[in-house]
Amino acid sequence: MAYPLASRWLITKHRDDGAWVLILPDASEPNFRVYAEAASQDRANELVHRYMLRIGALKTG
């Protein structure tokens, strides 16, 4: 099953420290992909984890 509206959505969040987060809905499944770039790998991982938790909270309720 395709999700045509989801393929058009794109959410980015730019942080004050120069890092960014990209949230992309999957076009064929009810999932999101979360990408981040930051000064360190640890910071990028932290941002991805934070936004995954936010998406999960929306999903559950």
N, C-alpha and C positions, 0 to 999 in steps of 0.2 A: 504494500500500500504506500503510495506516495503522499507526502504532506506538502502541497504546493505553496502554501503560505509560509511554512517554515523555511523554505529555501530562499525566501526573500529577506528574512530577518537577519540582522547583523548587529551585535551589541559590542561596543568597545568602551573601555573605561581607562582613561589615562590618569595615572597617579602623579602626585606632586614630586615624587622622587625620580621621575622619568620612566618608571615601569609602566607597562600596559597589560591589559587583559582583553582577550577576544573571546566572545561567546558566540558560537555558531550552532543553530539548530540543525540536526541531521535532516536531509531532504527525504529520506526513505524510512526512517525509524523515529519513534518518539523519544529521541535522545538529544543531548547537547554535547558539543565538543568545546572544551575550555583550553585556551592557549594563553601563555603569559611570557613576557620578556622583562627581565630586570637585571640589575647590576651583578647579581650572583644567582647561581642555580638554586640555592636555598630560598632566596626571596621569591623567585619565580614559582617554585614548588608551593611555597606558603600562599601565594596569591591564587594559584589554581585550586588548592584545597579550600581556601576561604570561599571562592565563588561556587565550587561544587556543593559546599554545604548550603549556601544560599539557594541554589537551584533545587536541592533536595527538600529544603524547607517549604518552598513553593509547591512542590509536587505533593507533599504530605499534608499540606494544609492550611 
